Amino acid sequence: MFVETLIIGNGFAGRSVAHGLKGPCLIVERGEKFNIFERRARFNAMEKADRHDALIRRSYESKHAFNVPEELPPDCASDYILVDGGCSNHWGGLSFRLSQAMFEQKVEAFRWPFDFQTIQPYYREAEQLLRISADPRDPDERNPLTEIKGTERWHEALSPFFPQAYIGAQAHNLSMEQVEGQGLCMGAGDCELCPMDAKTRSLHIRAQARVLNEVLVERLRFEGGKAVEAICHTPRGPLSIRFDRVIIAAHGVESLKLLWKSDLPAEVPQAFMGRYCQDHAVAELACRLPQAKIPFFQVNTAAQVVIPELSGELDGIEYTTLGLMTPGNDAALAGSLDLDKLNDWAIRESLEDLAGTLSLYILLEIPPQWDVSLFYEGGGVRMDSDGYHGNKHRYDAVIEAIYTKMETLGAIPVRAAEQLHYRDAFGTHHLVGMLNMSAGDNAVVGADFRLKGSDNVYIAGSSLFPRCGSRNPTVTVVALARMLADQLNDHA
Ligand SMILES: Cc1cc2nc3c(=O)[nH]c(=O)nc-3n(C[C@H](O)[C@H](O)[C@H](O)COP(=O)(O)OP(=O)(O)OC[C@H]3O[C@@H](n4cnc5c(N)ncnc54)[C@H](O)[C@@H]3O)c2cc1C
């Protein structure tokens, strides 16, 4: 089989490139097609003996033995799935642009090869493709398809403390004909396997490309600097696909693995492949907002509130604080309860304190300088996380800074609810970096998205990011994929 352009992976990255490319292309995808409602039924039928997120992941498992993801070490809580569309089914839909500061990084080795203004038009396109619903107060220069309804109640409750707070944008499965409201989203809060299929998935992005499912690309064969053939494995036996150019969009670990298994030209900077892996570490905190009545469940979508006043950068670590829109856990509520008030029979007043308890989820950047790395050994992917463990103590100062900010703004920290997950492990399923396109000599991929040392291998996806910061990556993944498609069209 011969194709002009071969795309490996049918997730957001691969499909967004295909959406923008002029001319024919073929997407190969190792995962099988599936019905999302059948997967939801599978989840409902499961004995609820394991963690909710682990059960959701199991519901997505592929039927093929060749689609078992690499097992990452216990101190990395991130993972991924290998069905048609990959993690672009499983994601939560929280949609951010990266902060401008990420594009103003001084150190070349971690600097993006273009500036913040260059990516803006692609962000706008990505937000349309992902069908973003946003808060009218969203500070980024958003291009949402619709507004999230019910945001005013949240602004009202939080503004005495956090006047800049806004509801984080969400990607909704809206049809172009019906762009009002949140589509089918009823705020069920189970976005990772939505019972209504109301969150945007990669298959909702239209692309003219033909998709060949259940085709695993094992490796690429090169002739000199040019990749000429994808050696594939399918349930029906081996398959060879020859091509003019190939775009690898197989998500962080698998894109890397595919390259490691290929006979790469000597000029490819292999020493930097797998380095600067960035994900996010997490802490959970809580605070009490005196006299506030937080309107839990009062927007018709499952979302989080972004609190700029409790976000920022310290010691080279960007952090973003999200307020949860569901009531606090037992520790947060117990920590908010004033027993003296209760003992004085101020029952109503002390119960009202609970209505002002806000749980917080802190996304902490793992800076690329910490050099968490993946490498390939004994036929499997391994991780070196020493750089993380040697530096994670720095997060303690970030947490203290957040507490200080709270107090300055009149919020009362509920320290009893503190959960510093970062001390044990990291990982929010954002496998970023590893095939970086930095402006420095350590870049593996050029500003033209081409694997250095190759003539015709292009990379799409979050592995390109020289620096991610503390924000979720998918809007940027889609924006970059559109930028890549434009460059290839211009080149043609
Ligand atoms: C639980 C969870 C929650 C998340 N929540 C958010 C969120 O709220 N906001 C956010 O911005 N991001 C979130 N993410 C991250 C988001 O899912 C990813 O950024 C996004 O899906 C990446 O898209 P992709 O196309 O690069 O990868 P994928 O969507 O994983 O697509 C890669 C595709 O390549 C296929 N493939 C892999 N190897 C091969 C091969 N060798 N041959 C053929 N095909 C191959 C895979 O089967 C897969 O379909 C979350 C991720 C997870 C897992």
PDBQT file of the ligand as one rigid body, heavy atoms in Angstrom, charges set to zero:
ROOT
HETATM    1  C1  LIG A 501      -7.998  10.794  32.493  1.00  0.00    +0.000 C 
HETATM    2  C2  LIG A 501      -7.479  11.922  31.649  1.00  0.00    +0.000 A 
HETATM    3  C3  LIG A 501      -7.996  13.212  31.838  1.00  0.00    +0.000 A 
HETATM    4  C4  LIG A 501      -7.518  14.275  31.070  1.00  0.00    +0.000 A 
HETATM    5  N1  LIG A 501      -8.096  15.503  31.234  1.00  0.00    +0.000 NA
HETATM    6  C5  LIG A 501      -7.676  16.543  30.485  1.00  0.00    +0.000 A 
HETATM    7  C6  LIG A 501      -8.310  17.818  30.594  1.00  0.00    +0.000 A 
HETATM    8  O1  LIG A 501      -9.284  18.006  31.346  1.00  0.00    +0.000 OA
HETATM    9  N2  LIG A 501      -7.828  18.843  29.837  1.00  0.00    +0.000 N 
HETATM   10  C7  LIG A 501      -6.778  18.689  28.984  1.00  0.00    +0.000 A 
HETATM   11  O2  LIG A 501      -6.385  19.659  28.334  1.00  0.00    +0.000 OA
HETATM   12  N3  LIG A 501      -6.198  17.469  28.825  1.00  0.00    +0.000 NA
HETATM   13  C8  LIG A 501      -6.613  16.403  29.545  1.00  0.00    +0.000 A 
HETATM   14  N4  LIG A 501      -6.037  15.154  29.363  1.00  0.00    +0.000 N 
HETATM   15  C9  LIG A 501      -4.976  15.010  28.336  1.00  0.00    +0.000 C 
HETATM   16  C10 LIG A 501      -5.590  14.730  26.948  1.00  0.00    +0.000 C 
HETATM   17  O3  LIG A 501      -6.267  13.513  26.983  1.00  0.00    +0.000 OA
HETATM   18  C11 LIG A 501      -4.477  14.670  25.901  1.00  0.00    +0.000 C 
HETATM   19  O4  LIG A 501      -3.783  15.913  25.900  1.00  0.00    +0.000 OA
HETATM   20  C12 LIG A 501      -4.988  14.457  24.471  1.00  0.00    +0.000 C 
HETATM   21  O5  LIG A 501      -5.937  13.431  24.414  1.00  0.00    +0.000 OA
HETATM   22  C13 LIG A 501      -3.792  14.119  23.589  1.00  0.00    +0.000 C 
HETATM   23  O6  LIG A 501      -4.233  13.846  22.276  1.00  0.00    +0.000 OA
HETATM   24  P1  LIG A 501      -3.300  12.983  21.307  1.00  0.00    +0.000 P 
HETATM   25  O7  LIG A 501      -3.973  12.908  19.995  1.00  0.00    +0.000 OA
HETATM   26  O8  LIG A 501      -1.913  13.503  21.357  1.00  0.00    +0.000 OA
HETATM   27  O9  LIG A 501      -3.238  11.535  21.999  1.00  0.00    +0.000 OA
HETATM   28  P2  LIG A 501      -4.366  10.404  22.029  1.00  0.00    +0.000 P 
HETATM   29  O10 LIG A 501      -5.692  11.014  22.135  1.00  0.00    +0.000 OA
HETATM   30  O11 LIG A 501      -4.003   9.418  23.076  1.00  0.00    +0.000 OA
HETATM   31  O12 LIG A 501      -4.251   9.752  20.594  1.00  0.00    +0.000 OA
HETATM   32  C14 LIG A 501      -3.142   8.957  20.224  1.00  0.00    +0.000 C 
HETATM   33  C15 LIG A 501      -3.680   7.819  19.360  1.00  0.00    +0.000 C 
HETATM   34  O13 LIG A 501      -2.606   7.124  18.780  1.00  0.00    +0.000 OA
HETATM   35  C16 LIG A 501      -2.898   5.732  18.782  1.00  0.00    +0.000 C 
HETATM   36  N5  LIG A 501      -1.608   5.040  18.718  1.00  0.00    +0.000 N 
HETATM   37  C17 LIG A 501      -0.647   4.989  19.677  1.00  0.00    +0.000 A 
HETATM   38  N6  LIG A 501       0.396   4.279  19.242  1.00  0.00    +0.000 NA
HETATM   39  C18 LIG A 501       0.121   3.880  17.984  1.00  0.00    +0.000 A 
HETATM   40  C19 LIG A 501       0.829   3.095  17.032  1.00  0.00    +0.000 A 
HETATM   41  N7  LIG A 501       2.068   2.660  17.284  1.00  0.00    +0.000 N 
HETATM   42  N8  LIG A 501       0.210   2.807  15.863  1.00  0.00    +0.000 NA
HETATM   43  C20 LIG A 501      -1.044   3.265  15.604  1.00  0.00    +0.000 A 
HETATM   44  N9  LIG A 501      -1.755   4.018  16.475  1.00  0.00    +0.000 NA
HETATM   45  C21 LIG A 501      -1.177   4.339  17.648  1.00  0.00    +0.000 A 
HETATM   46  C22 LIG A 501      -3.636   5.542  20.106  1.00  0.00    +0.000 C 
HETATM   47  O14 LIG A 501      -4.418   4.366  20.091  1.00  0.00    +0.000 OA
HETATM   48  C23 LIG A 501      -4.477   6.802  20.176  1.00  0.00    +0.000 C 
HETATM   49  O15 LIG A 501      -5.736   6.633  19.589  1.00  0.00    +0.000 OA
HETATM   50  C24 LIG A 501      -6.487  14.067  30.112  1.00  0.00    +0.000 A 
HETATM   51  C25 LIG A 501      -5.986  12.766  29.920  1.00  0.00    +0.000 A 
HETATM   52  C26 LIG A 501      -6.488  11.706  30.657  1.00  0.00    +0.000 A 
HETATM   53  C27 LIG A 501      -5.950  10.324  30.405  1.00  0.00    +0.000 C 
ENDROOT
TORSDOF 0
